[in-house]
């Protein structure tokens, strides 16, 4: 196909705009989560913690690496923890919002720290 005087090269090009945008967005979200003075906890549809901010570490007393992969109910007093998975399943099945996306802050809620102590907190949950 080519000889010493006529050499050819082929370039393969793949548009990676979407990947670049996703990587950038992910980095921005990670930075925002880490710098937030508020506890930010990302869970999946089964209630498993996927991301846990530094503020969450300070407030709840758990290191992120020790709580990621565990159920978020660990952060709730027992009377709510035993019901949380049921609440989440009902929301996913019916779309009925009791807490998620209600647009505002719920108070009268308590969190549970690693040492078992509880504290009053405001809670806002949004689906992303």
C-alpha positions as CSV (number, residue, x, y, z in Angstrom):
1,X,0.0,0.0,0.0
2,X,2.8,2.4,0.7
3,X,6.4,2.6,-0.2
4,X,9.4,4.6,1.0
5,X,8.2,7.8,-0.6
6,X,4.5,7.4,0.0
7,X,3.8,6.6,3.6
8,X,0.3,6.8,5.0
9,X,-1.1,7.0,8.5
10,X,-4.5,6.4,9.7
11,X,-6.1,8.2,12.7
12,X,-9.0,6.9,14.7
13,X,-11.1,9.6,16.4
14,X,-13.7,9.1,19.0
15,X,-15.7,12.0,20.4
16,X,-15.3,11.9,24.2
17,X,-17.2,15.1,25.0
18,X,-19.8,13.2,27.1
19,X,-17.0,11.4,29.1
20,X,-15.2,14.7,29.7
21,X,-18.4,16.4,30.8
22,X,-19.2,13.4,33.1
23,X,-15.7,13.4,34.6
24,X,-15.8,17.1,35.1
25,X,-19.3,17.0,36.7
26,X,-18.2,14.1,38.9
27,X,-15.1,16.1,40.1
28,X,-17.2,19.2,40.8
29,X,-19.8,17.2,42.8
30,X,-17.0,15.4,44.8
31,X,-15.5,18.8,45.6
32,X,-18.8,20.3,46.6
33,X,-19.6,17.4,48.8
34,X,-16.2,17.5,50.5
35,X,-16.3,21.2,51.1
36,X,-19.9,21.5,52.2
37,X,-20.3,22.4,55.9
38,X,-23.5,20.2,55.8
39,X,-23.5,16.4,56.0
40,X,-24.1,15.0,52.5
41,X,-25.0,11.4,52.2
42,X,-25.7,9.7,48.8
43,X,-27.6,6.5,48.9
44,X,-28.8,4.1,46.2
45,X,-32.3,2.7,45.8
46,X,-31.7,0.0,48.4
47,X,-30.6,2.5,51.1
48,X,-26.9,1.7,50.7
49,X,-24.6,4.6,51.3
50,X,-22.6,5.4,48.2
51,X,-20.9,8.7,49.3
52,X,-20.4,10.2,52.7
53,X,-19.0,13.7,53.2
54,X,-16.4,15.0,55.6
55,X,-19.0,16.9,57.4
56,X,-20.9,13.7,57.8
57,X,-17.8,12.1,59.2
58,X,-17.6,14.9,61.8
59,X,-21.3,14.9,62.7
60,X,-22.0,11.2,62.8
61,X,-18.5,10.0,63.9
62,X,-18.1,7.4,61.2
63,X,-15.2,7.4,58.7
64,X,-16.5,7.3,55.1
65,X,-14.5,4.1,54.3
66,X,-16.3,2.4,57.2
67,X,-19.8,3.4,56.4
68,X,-19.9,3.4,52.5
69,X,-21.5,0.2,51.5
70,X,-23.7,0.0,54.6
71,X,-27.4,0.8,55.0
72,X,-28.2,4.4,55.8
73,X,-30.4,3.2,58.6
74,X,-27.2,3.0,60.7
75,X,-27.5,6.8,61.0
76,X,-31.0,6.7,62.5
77,X,-32.4,5.8,65.9
78,X,-33.8,2.3,66.0
79,X,-37.5,3.3,65.8
80,X,-36.9,4.9,62.4
81,X,-34.1,2.5,61.2
82,X,-36.3,-0.6,61.3
83,X,-38.9,1.2,59.0
84,X,-36.6,3.0,56.6
85,X,-36.2,0.3,54.0
86,X,-40.0,-0.1,53.9
87,X,-40.4,3.7,53.4
88,X,-37.9,3.7,50.6
89,X,-39.5,0.6,48.9
90,X,-42.9,2.2,49.1
91,X,-41.6,5.4,47.5
92,X,-40.0,3.5,44.7
93,X,-43.1,1.5,44.1
94,X,-45.7,4.2,44.4
95,X,-43.9,7.5,43.9
96,X,-45.7,8.8,47.1
97,X,-43.5,11.4,48.7
98,X,-43.4,11.6,52.4
99,X,-39.9,13.1,52.8
100,X,-38.2,12.9,49.4
101,X,-38.5,16.0,47.3
102,X,-41.1,17.7,49.5
103,X,-39.3,21.0,49.1
104,X,-38.2,22.1,52.4
105,X,-36.6,21.0,55.6
106,X,-38.0,18.4,58.0
107,X,-37.3,19.0,61.6
108,X,-38.1,16.8,64.6
109,X,-35.8,14.2,63.1
110,X,-32.9,12.6,65.0
111,X,-29.6,11.2,63.8
112,X,-27.6,8.5,65.5
113,X,-23.8,8.8,65.9
114,X,-21.3,6.0,65.8
115,X,-21.2,6.0,69.6
116,X,-25.0,5.4,69.7
117,X,-25.8,8.9,71.0
118,X,-28.6,10.8,69.1
119,X,-28.9,14.4,68.1
120,X,-31.7,16.6,66.6
121,X,-31.3,17.4,63.0
122,X,-33.0,19.0,60.0
123,X,-33.3,16.8,57.0
124,X,-33.9,17.5,53.4
125,X,-33.9,14.6,50.8
126,X,-33.9,15.1,47.1
127,X,-33.8,12.5,44.3
128,X,-31.1,13.0,41.8
